[in-house]
């Protein structure tokens, strides 16, 4: 067992955070049912191929976009050709981790209506070793899935065949972890994101970590970052800089 897996499976504080998250999602799922008439598309947005709810005791690494602004925070997933929500909100994640040779995906977004949070999308599934591909050139990594799988619809309880497609990237971070102020000076931000209005508000989520990553990347879940010293890293940034080590070890690329 790798160091991060061992700590994740035994650290009581981290396990408590995961247990609380699963409990909150159970409540959100119940609320989702209350909004089906108002938002009919929800009946096609929540799926699993694994037991859920379940007890989690694993690391979670989020697949985030370059600059990770709130409206485009996670790297995209297509479900039957439709893009799942990828916005930032409390309780949302698009995380991957390994269980043996299996790649596991936990992706969820959270909406709110009348002050009541609900699951606006949910996908919890696994991929066998021959169901995902990995490309690594020593600096950049891509993890790809394009497969049809039977998934249980959490709204109807029925099993449906669904096509899942994604390409998750972790690009070389050298010189790509920058301050919020540096991010606001980026030509990309000025030309594209700045059209949205106040550029400074685009990086509100960066206040949690103290930096912005200017390329697509895998980031330790905020629960792990919060406990970075217990995971053996001196700071949030130090943990982020070594996120790829987890993947290299599990994929035997070290």
Protein Blocks (a to p, Z undefined) as FASTA:
>chain_A
ZZklmmmmmmmklmmmmmmmmmmmmmmmmmmmmmmmmmmmlmmmcccfbdcdddddbdcd
ddddehiaaklmbccddeehiacdfbdcehiacddddehjbccddddddddeehiacdfb
dcdddddfklcccddehjaccdddddddddddfknopacddddddddddddfehpaccfk
lmmmpmklmmmmmmnopfklmmmmmmmnopacfbdcddddfklmmmmmmnopabfklmmm
mmmmmmmmmnopZZ
